[in-house]
Amino acid sequence: KTEHNIIDFGAYVVMFPQLIRDDLHNSIMASVSGTVFMTLMQFSNYLAPLAFGPAFALWVAATMAHLALIVWFTVRFFRPFKLHEVFPTYFICYVGIVVASVTSPVFGMQALGQAIFWFGFACYAALLVLVTYRYAKHEVPEGARPLFCIYTAPMSLCLAGYLTTATAPSLAFTLILEVAAQILYIIVLTQLPKLLRLPFFPSYAAFTFPFVITAIALQKFLTLLSASGFAVPSILSLLLAGETIVACVMVGYALLRYLHFLFGSLPPFRQTASVPSSLPNS
């Protein structure tokens, strides 16, 4: 086996993109690659006011590419299936496609966005059981432990996708999603102190989007409550402010740790931890 270093890999991807294809044999890196298409979907929304045609083409291409990733990932990592290779990053691959739902209204594609939401939500329901069962049965390598923060993202992303595409969103269904999202958020917060004590790993990226989308989903939920004629309790407004602050702090913290790793006093290829031998290595 060729043993890689997790931090080495993160630096290699930046400086030697040609290595990406080989390292996609690692289930963590392969599933995380979905963030590329999620980012392109979001970028297309910012591009649309300036160049609608190219923006729509980019959105369609990113959505199709993410769907292709789901198909490829399923064939590659579920045949044969190995439970110890399952990580919360699987949510990114299968549920991350719901970003297409969140970004669909800009292009008048709400109907497609709603179908994508239900697909992503179904995937999430199955993966929540699978990933939780994996955590119960197998120990998580140190370098992958920050990935636990991803737990707080999929339910909130599904909620945001549902509220963005549903023509008449069900308040009861929305409430169930939001309560579940907040429970998962609290669970992640209870683990955050010990996760922050870990040495730097590229998996620190899990400290960013999950906290951001949780705050965004709560904001959308409170907007729905207000639009439905309910007075939003001040405690919920304070909760939103708190989650927004947490999201900003976590994104800033992750950014500083990445900058310190890339440009600080640490050697650029410091050995910190090896990729778990249970994962496929290139």
BELLIN-V921236 format. One line per field, one symbol per residue. phi: phi as a letter, one per 30 degrees, with the letter a starting at -180 (. if undefined). burial: # if it has 24 or more other C-alpha atoms within 12 Angstrom, else .. A space follows every 10 residues. Layout:
# BELLIN-V921236
phi->???
burial->???
This chain:
# BELLIN-V921236
phi->.ccccedede ddddcbedde eddddddddd dddddddddd dddddddedc adeddddddd dddddddddd ddddddccbd dbedddbedd eddccedded ddcdeecicd ddddddeddd ddddeddedd ddddddcbdc eedcdededd eddddddddd ddddcddbdd dddddddddd ddddddeddd cdeddddddd bedeeddcee dddddddddd ddddedddjc ddeddddddd dddddedddd dddddddddd ddbdddddbd dcaddeddcd cd
burial->...####### #......... ..##.##### ########## #####..#.. ....##.### .##.###.## ..#...#... ..######## ########## #######..# .######### #.##..##.# ##..#....# ########## ########## ######..#. #..##.##.# ##.##..##. .#..##..## ########## ########## #####..... .........# ..##.##..# #..#..##.. ##........ ..#.##..## #.
